[in-house]
Amino acid sequence: MLVMVSGPLTAESEGAEREKLERINRASWDARLEIAFVLACTLLAEWAVLPLFGRSRAAFAVPVFTALGFMLLSHRRRGETARELGFRLDNFPCALLLLTPPMLVCAASLYAGGRLLWGAGTPRFVAGPGLAVALFWLFLWGLLQQYALQAFINRRARELWGPGARSVLFVALVFALLHAPNLWLMLATFAGGLLWAWAYQRAPNLFALGLSHCLMTVALVSSVPNSLLHGMRVGAGYFR
């Protein structure tokens, strides 16, 4: 009687295990394809749209909004809420606490390096009526980048490799790749990508990351000459 009972249970257990593995494999392939699609849209905008259409905002918006729409549909299909993605305030202090010490070290290093290598530095943000507006738009731009990088790329990378060093490194490499061939920006975004991906996995808050992105951009452009940053241009626009 024991043999008769154990047979069906074992077969059922093996079937459940196979189904579980199939779901994991499907999810892994979904994550790979989703990452590839968003990267392809972004690289298309940087390397193909700019040479063909110049500064046409309408042409540039096509691949950008295609990627954005795809990410939103992906979130909806997976049931990912805005709070899960990092649009929240409850963990904002925790995220800032993680980000502030390395940000201070990086900002001090940039300032010291700027003074040592290029004299008094190259401040480009001057106090005035337009400063608050410029910082606001810079924050929104950083928030949008962090949404795509963390709420999408980071989350999908964690599906492939789990939280930790591999997924954090992958996010940083992707962020640097998207700023090619601007060497200074690639170095800066790789370092920033490591910090922001690491912080997001511990306290997912996109508002804190957007603020950090904004402040570190100010520190970078105020310390490194524009001739080396090439006007923050990337992709095909770098060669103009």
C-alpha positions as CSV (number, residue, x, y, z in Angstrom):
1,M,0.0,0.0,0.0
2,L,2.9,2.3,0.8
3,V,4.3,1.7,-2.7
4,M,1.0,2.5,-4.4
5,V,0.7,5.8,-2.5
6,S,4.4,7.0,-2.9
7,G,4.4,6.5,-6.8
8,P,1.7,9.1,-7.6
9,L,3.1,11.5,-5.1
10,T,6.6,11.3,-6.6
11,A,5.3,11.8,-10.1
12,E,3.2,14.7,-9.0
13,S,6.1,16.3,-7.2
14,E,8.3,15.9,-10.3
15,G,5.7,17.4,-12.5
16,A,5.3,20.4,-10.2
17,E,9.1,20.8,-10.1
18,R,9.3,20.8,-13.9
19,E,6.5,23.3,-14.2
20,K,8.3,25.5,-11.7
21,L,11.5,25.3,-13.7
22,E,9.7,26.1,-16.9
23,R,8.1,29.2,-15.3
24,I,11.6,30.3,-14.1
25,N,13.0,29.8,-17.6
26,R,10.2,31.7,-19.2
27,A,10.6,34.6,-16.7
28,S,14.4,34.6,-17.4
29,W,13.9,34.8,-21.1
30,D,11.2,37.5,-20.6
31,A,13.6,39.6,-18.5
32,R,16.5,39.2,-21.1
33,L,14.2,40.2,-24.0
34,E,12.7,43.1,-22.1
35,I,16.2,44.5,-21.2
36,A,17.4,44.0,-24.8
37,F,14.3,45.8,-26.2
38,V,14.7,48.9,-24.0
39,L,18.4,49.1,-24.6
40,A,17.8,48.8,-28.4
41,C,15.4,51.7,-28.3
42,T,17.7,53.8,-26.4
43,L,20.8,53.1,-28.5
44,L,18.6,53.6,-31.6
45,A,17.8,57.1,-30.4
46,E,21.4,57.9,-29.6
47,W,23.1,56.4,-32.6
48,A,20.6,56.3,-35.5
49,V,18.0,59.0,-34.9
50,L,20.5,61.8,-34.3
51,P,22.6,61.2,-37.4
52,L,19.5,60.9,-39.6
53,F,17.2,63.5,-38.2
54,G,19.5,65.9,-36.4
55,R,17.9,67.6,-33.4
56,S,14.3,66.8,-34.4
57,R,12.5,66.3,-31.1
58,A,9.6,64.4,-32.8
59,A,12.0,61.8,-34.4
60,F,13.9,61.4,-31.1
61,A,10.7,61.0,-29.1
62,V,9.6,57.9,-31.2
63,P,12.1,55.4,-29.8
64,V,12.1,57.1,-26.3
65,F,8.3,56.9,-25.9
66,T,8.3,53.4,-27.4
67,A,10.7,52.2,-24.7
68,L,8.7,54.1,-22.0
69,G,5.4,52.6,-23.2
70,F,6.9,49.1,-23.3
71,M,8.2,49.5,-19.7
72,L,4.8,50.6,-18.4
73,L,3.1,47.7,-20.1
74,S,5.6,45.3,-18.6
75,H,4.9,46.7,-15.1
76,R,1.2,46.3,-15.7
77,R,1.6,42.7,-17.0
78,R,3.7,41.7,-13.9
79,G,1.4,43.6,-11.5
80,E,4.2,45.9,-10.3
81,T,2.8,48.8,-8.4
82,A,4.2,52.4,-8.3
83,R,5.2,51.9,-4.7
84,E,7.1,48.7,-5.5
85,L,8.9,50.5,-8.2
86,G,10.1,53.2,-5.8
87,F,7.6,56.0,-6.2
88,R,7.1,56.4,-2.5
89,L,8.1,58.5,0.5
90,D,8.1,56.2,3.5
91,N,11.7,55.0,2.9
92,F,13.0,58.3,1.6
93,P,15.1,59.0,4.8
94,C,16.6,55.5,4.7
95,A,17.6,55.9,1.0
96,L,19.2,59.3,1.7
97,L,21.1,57.8,4.6
98,L,22.5,55.2,2.3
99,L,23.3,57.7,-0.5
100,T,24.8,60.6,1.5
101,P,28.1,59.3,2.7
102,P,29.3,58.0,-0.7
103,M,28.0,61.1,-2.4
104,L,30.0,63.4,-0.1
105,V,33.1,61.4,-0.7
106,C,32.6,61.5,-4.5
107,A,31.8,65.2,-4.5
108,A,34.8,66.0,-2.3
109,S,37.0,63.9,-4.6
110,L,35.7,65.7,-7.7
111,Y,36.2,69.1,-6.2
112,A,39.7,68.3,-5.0
113,G,40.6,66.7,-8.4
114,G,39.2,69.7,-10.2
115,R,41.3,72.2,-8.2
116,L,44.4,70.1,-8.5
117,L,44.1,69.4,-12.3
118,W,42.3,72.4,-13.6
119,G,42.8,75.2,-11.1
120,A,39.8,76.7,-9.5
121,G,37.4,74.4,-11.2
122,T,34.8,75.2,-13.8
123,P,31.5,76.3,-12.0
124,R,28.6,76.4,-14.3
125,F,25.7,76.8,-11.9
126,V,25.5,80.4,-10.8
127,A,23.1,81.6,-8.1
128,G,20.2,83.5,-9.7
129,P,16.5,83.3,-10.6
130,G,17.1,80.5,-13.1
131,L,19.0,78.3,-10.8
132,A,16.0,76.7,-9.1
133,V,14.4,76.1,-12.5
134,A,17.5,74.5,-13.9
135,L,17.9,72.2,-10.8
136,F,14.2,71.3,-11.0
137,W,14.5,70.1,-14.6
138,L,17.8,68.4,-13.8
139,F,16.0,66.5,-11.0
140,L,13.2,65.4,-13.3
141,W,15.7,64.3,-15.9
142,G,17.6,62.3,-13.2
143,L,14.3,60.8,-11.9
144,L,13.4,59.6,-15.4
145,Q,16.8,58.0,-15.9
146,Q,16.7,56.4,-12.5
147,Y,13.2,55.0,-13.2
148,A,14.4,53.3,-16.4
149,L,17.7,52.2,-14.9
150,Q,16.5,50.9,-11.5
151,A,12.7,50.3,-11.6
152,F,13.1,48.4,-14.9
153,I,16.7,47.3,-15.7
154,N,17.7,46.6,-12.1
155,R,14.5,44.7,-11.3
156,R,14.8,42.6,-14.5
157,A,18.5,42.0,-13.7
158,R,17.5,40.8,-10.3
159,E,15.2,38.2,-11.9
160,L,18.2,36.9,-13.7
161,W,20.9,36.9,-11.0
162,G,19.2,37.9,-7.8
163,P,20.1,40.9,-5.7
164,G,23.7,41.5,-5.1
165,A,27.0,42.1,-6.9
166,R,26.2,40.6,-10.3
167,S,23.0,42.5,-10.9
168,V,24.5,45.8,-9.5
169,L,27.5,45.4,-11.8
170,F,25.2,44.7,-14.7
171,V,23.2,47.9,-14.1
172,A,26.3,50.0,-13.8
173,L,27.7,48.6,-17.0
174,V,24.5,49.2,-18.9
175,F,24.4,52.8,-17.6
176,A,28.0,53.4,-18.7
177,L,27.3,51.8,-22.1
178,L,24.4,54.2,-22.7
179,H,26.8,57.1,-22.3
180,A,29.4,55.9,-24.9
181,P,31.7,57.1,-26.3
182,N,32.0,60.0,-23.8
183,L,34.8,58.5,-21.7
184,W,34.4,60.9,-18.7
185,L,30.6,60.4,-18.6
186,M,31.1,56.6,-18.9
187,L,33.4,56.6,-15.9
188,A,31.1,58.8,-13.9
189,T,28.0,56.9,-14.8
190,F,29.6,53.6,-14.1
191,A,30.5,54.8,-10.6
192,G,27.1,56.3,-10.1
193,G,25.4,53.2,-11.5
194,L,27.1,51.1,-8.9
195,L,26.0,53.4,-6.0
196,W,22.5,53.9,-7.2
197,A,21.8,50.2,-8.1
198,W,23.2,49.2,-4.7
199,A,21.1,51.7,-2.8
200,Y,17.9,50.8,-4.8
201,Q,18.2,47.2,-3.9
202,R,18.3,48.1,-0.2
203,A,15.8,51.0,-0.2
204,P,13.9,51.4,-3.5
205,N,13.2,55.1,-3.6
206,L,13.3,56.9,-7.0
207,F,12.9,60.3,-5.5
208,A,16.1,60.0,-3.5
209,L,17.9,58.6,-6.5
210,G,16.7,61.4,-8.7
211,L,17.9,64.0,-6.1
212,S,21.2,62.2,-5.9
213,H,21.5,62.1,-9.7
214,C,20.8,65.8,-9.9
215,L,23.4,66.8,-7.2
216,M,26.1,64.5,-8.5
217,T,25.6,66.0,-12.0
218,V,26.1,69.4,-10.6
219,A,29.3,68.2,-8.8
220,L,30.6,66.7,-12.0
221,V,30.0,69.6,-14.4
222,S,31.4,72.0,-11.7
223,S,34.6,70.1,-11.4
224,V,35.5,68.8,-14.9
225,P,36.0,71.2,-17.8
226,N,33.4,71.2,-20.5
227,S,36.1,70.4,-23.1
228,L,36.5,67.0,-21.4
229,L,32.8,66.4,-20.9
230,H,32.0,67.4,-24.5
231,G,28.9,69.2,-23.5
232,M,27.6,66.0,-21.9
233,R,26.9,64.6,-25.4
234,V,26.6,60.9,-26.0
235,G,26.1,58.6,-28.9
236,A,26.4,60.1,-32.4
237,G,26.0,63.6,-31.0
238,Y,29.3,63.2,-29.3
239,F,31.1,63.8,-32.6
240,R,29.4,67.0,-33.4
